[in-house]
Amino acid sequence: MKTFSYTIKDEIGIHARPAGNLAKLAKSFEGTKVTIEKGGKSVDATKLMMLMGLGVKFGDTVNFTVEGPDEDACSDAILDFMTNNL
């Protein structure tokens, strides 16, 4: 299991387009579960509507948990996505 935190730098936060891209990226690692947590509420990162339901805004810190056979590659890819897009 890999975990990491990320503080949102995008002024709009996690809105529709990056949320969709994040969900798509998380789905691309079959057999690996990606969970995102904010304020005590955690959701499956592959579920777009649940992800948007977290209401992640600029300055919020989110925590990721990645479990599965590709957890190293998946967590690296998600951290790279977050750094370059949010």
Contact map, one row per residue, 1 for C-alpha under 8 A:
11100000000000000000000000000000000000000000000000000000000000001111001000000000000000
11110000000000000000000000000000000000000000000000000000000000001110001100100000000000
11111000000000000000000000000000000000000000000000000000000000111100000000100000000000
01111100000000000000000000000000000000000000000000000000000000111000000000000000000000
00111110000000000000000000000000000000000000000000000000000011110000000000000000000000
00011111000000000000000000000000000000000000000000000000000011100000000000000010010000
00001111100000000000000000000000000000000000000000000000011111000000000000000000000000
00000111110011000000000000000000000000000000000000000001111111000000000000000000000001
00000011111010000000000000000000000000000000000000000000011000000000000000000000000001
00000001111111000000000000000000000000000000000000000000010000000000000000000000000011
00000000111110000000000000000000000000000000000000000000110000000000000000000000000000
00000000011111100000000000000000000000000000000000000000110000000000000000000000000000
00000001111111100000000000000000000000000000000000000001110000000000000000000000000001
00000001010111110110000000000000000000000000000000010011100000000000000000000000000001
00000000000111111110000000000000000000000000000000010000000000000000000000000000000000
00000000000001111111000000000000000000000000000000010000000000000000000000000000000000
00000000000000111111100000000000000000000000000000000000000000000000000000000000000000
00000000000001111111110000000000000000000000000000000000000000000000000000000000000011
00000000000001111111111000000000000000000000000100110000000000000000000000000000000000
00000000000000011111111100000000000000000000000100000000000000000000000000000000000000
00000000000000001111111110000000000000000000000000000000000000000000000000000000000000
00000000000000000111111111000000000000000000110000000000000000000000000000000100100000
00000000000000000011111111100000000000000000111100000000000000000000000000000000000000
00000000000000000001111111110000000000000000010000000000000000000000000000000000000000
00000000000000000000111111111000000000000000000000000000000000000000000000000100000000
00000000000000000000011111111000110000000000110000000000000000000000000001000100000000
00000000000000000000001111111100000000000000010000000000000000000000000000000000000000
00000000000000000000000111111100000000000000000000000000000000000000000000000000000000
00000000000000000000000011111111000000000000000000000000000000000000010001000000000000
00000000000000000000000000111111000000000000000000000000000000000000000000000000000000
00000000000000000000000000001111100000000000000000000000000000000001110000000000000000
00000000000000000000000000001111110000000000000000000000000000000111111001000000000000
00000000000000000000000001000011111000000001000000000000000000001111000000000000000000
00000000000000000000000001000001111100000001110000000000000000011110000000000000000000
00000000000000000000000000000000111110000111100000000000000000011100000000000000000000
00000000000000000000000000000000011111000111100000100000000001111000000000000000000000
00000000000000000000000000000000001111111110000000000000000001110000000000000000000000
00000000000000000000000000000000000111111100000000000101000111100000000000000000000000
00000000000000000000000000000000000011111000000000000000000000000000000000000000000000
00000000000000000000000000000000000011111100000000000000000000000000000000000000000000
00000000000000000000000000000000000011111110000000000100000000000000000000000000000000
00000000000000000000000000000000001111011111000000000000000000000000000000000000000000
00000000000000000000000000000000001110001111101001100000000000000000000000000000000000
00000000000000000000000000000000111100000111111001100000000000000000000000000000000000
00000000000000000000011001000000011100000011111101100000000000000000000000000000000000
00000000000000000000011101100000010000000001111100100000000000000000000000000000000000
00000000000000000000001000000000000000000011111111100000000000000000000000000000000000
00000000000000000011001000000000000000000000111111110000000000000000000000000000000000
00000000000000000000000000000000000000000000001111111000000000000000000000000000000000
00000000000000000000000000000000000000000011101111111100000000000000000000000000000000
00000000000000000010000000000000000100000011111111111110000000000000000000000000000000
00000000000001110010000000000000000000000000000111111111000000000000000000000000000000
00000000000000000000000000000000000000000000000011111110000000000000000000000000000000
00000000000000000000000000000000000001001000000001111111000000000000000000000000000000
00000000000001000000000000000000000000000000000000111111100000000000000000000000000000
00000001000011000000000000000000000001000000000000010111110101000000000000000000000000
00000001001111000000000000000000000000000000000000000011111100000000000000000000000000
00000011111110000000000000000000000000000000000000000001111100000000000000000000000000
00000011100000000000000000000000000000000000000000000000111110000000000000000000000000
00000011000000000000000000000000000001000000000000000001111111000000000000000000000000
00001111000000000000000000000000000001000000000000000000001111100000000000000000000000
00001111000000000000000000000000000111000000000000000001000111110000000000000000000000
00111100000000000000000000000000000111000000000000000000000011111000000000000000000000
00111000000000000000000000000000011110000000000000000000000001111100000000000000000000
11110000000000000000000000000000111100000000000000000000000000111110000000000000000000
11100000000000000000000000000001111000000000000000000000000000011111001001100000000000
11000000000000000000000000000001110000000000000000000000000000001111111000000000000000
10000000000000000000000000000011100000000000000000000000000000000111111000000000000000
00000000000000000000000000000011000000000000000000000000000000000011111000000000000000
00000000000000000000000000001011000000000000000000000000000000000011111111000000000000
11000000000000000000000000000001000000000000000000000000000000000111111111100000000000
01000000000000000000000000000000000000000000000000000000000000000000011111110000000000
00000000000000000000000000000000000000000000000000000000000000000000011111111000000000
00000000000000000000000001001001000000000000000000000000000000000100011111111100000000
01100000000000000000000000000000000000000000000000000000000000000100001111111110000000
00000000000000000000000000000000000000000000000000000000000000000000000111111111000000
00000000000000000000000000000000000000000000000000000000000000000000000011111111100000
00000000000000000000010011000000000000000000000000000000000000000000000001111111110000
00000100000000000000000000000000000000000000000000000000000000000000000000111111111000
00000000000000000000000000000000000000000000000000000000000000000000000000011111111100
00000000000000000000010000000000000000000000000000000000000000000000000000001111111111
00000100000000000000000000000000000000000000000000000000000000000000000000000111111111
00000000000000000000000000000000000000000000000000000000000000000000000000000011111111
00000000000000000000000000000000000000000000000000000000000000000000000000000001111111
00000000010000000100000000000000000000000000000000000000000000000000000000000000111111
00000001110011000100000000000000000000000000000000000000000000000000000000000000111111
